[in-house]
Amino acid sequence: MEEQVQEVLDKLRPFIQRDGGDVELVEVEEGIVRVRLLGACGSCPSSTITLKAGIERALMEEVPGITEVEQVM
């Protein structure tokens, strides 16, 4: 499952990097994906929208068994 999650993050990464940020996979445990938002995304007020509406939605659509995405500081 971790490999599938990384593949989806790799697809999303260019869009995140375009805004000066990046995303790093921390762990996948029992359907919960923990990521760290880096660069501009780490302190951006819109990072919650990026996390939930972008990253979480894409992962839940493409990787069976994913139930949530959490941000780790």
C-alpha positions in Angstrom: 0.0 0.0 0.0 2.9 2.4 0.8 4.2 2.0 -2.7 0.8 2.9 -4.2 0.5 6.0 -1.9 4.0 7.1 -3.0 3.0 6.8 -6.7 0.0 9.0 -6.2 2.1 11.6 -4.3 4.6 11.5 -7.1 1.8 12.4 -9.5 0.7 15.3 -7.3 4.2 16.6 -6.5 4.7 18.8 -9.6 1.5 20.8 -8.8 2.6 21.3 -5.2 6.2 22.2 -6.2 4.8 24.8 -8.7 3.6 26.7 -5.6 6.9 26.4 -3.9 6.1 23.4 -1.7 6.5 19.7 -1.5 5.1 16.7 0.2 6.9 13.9 2.0 5.4 10.5 3.0 6.0 9.8 6.6 4.0 6.6 7.1 1.0 4.5 6.2 -0.7 2.8 9.1 -4.1 1.1 9.1 -5.5 3.2 6.2 -4.2 6.5 7.6 -1.5 8.2 5.6 0.7 10.7 7.4 2.5 13.3 5.3 4.7 16.3 5.9 4.1 19.4 3.9 7.4 21.1 3.1 8.5 24.5 1.8 5.8 27.1 1.2 3.1 24.5 1.9 4.4 24.0 5.5 3.3 27.5 6.6 0.6 28.3 4.0 -2.9 29.1 5.3 -4.3 27.0 2.5 -2.3 23.9 3.4 -5.4 22.3 5.0 -7.2 22.7 1.7 -4.3 21.2 -0.2 -4.1 18.3 2.3 -7.8 17.4 2.4 -9.2 18.5 -1.0 -6.2 17.6 -3.0 -4.0 14.9 -1.5 -6.5 13.1 0.6 -9.1 13.0 -2.2 -6.6 11.7 -4.7 -5.3 9.0 -2.4 -8.8 7.8 -1.4 -9.8 7.6 -5.0 -6.7 5.8 -6.2 -5.6 3.6 -3.3 -8.1 1.2 -1.8 -8.2 1.1 2.0 -7.1 4.7 2.6 -9.5 6.4 5.0 -7.7 9.6 6.0 -4.6 11.7 5.4 -3.0 13.6 8.4 -0.4 16.2 8.4 2.7 15.7 10.6 4.7 18.7 11.6 
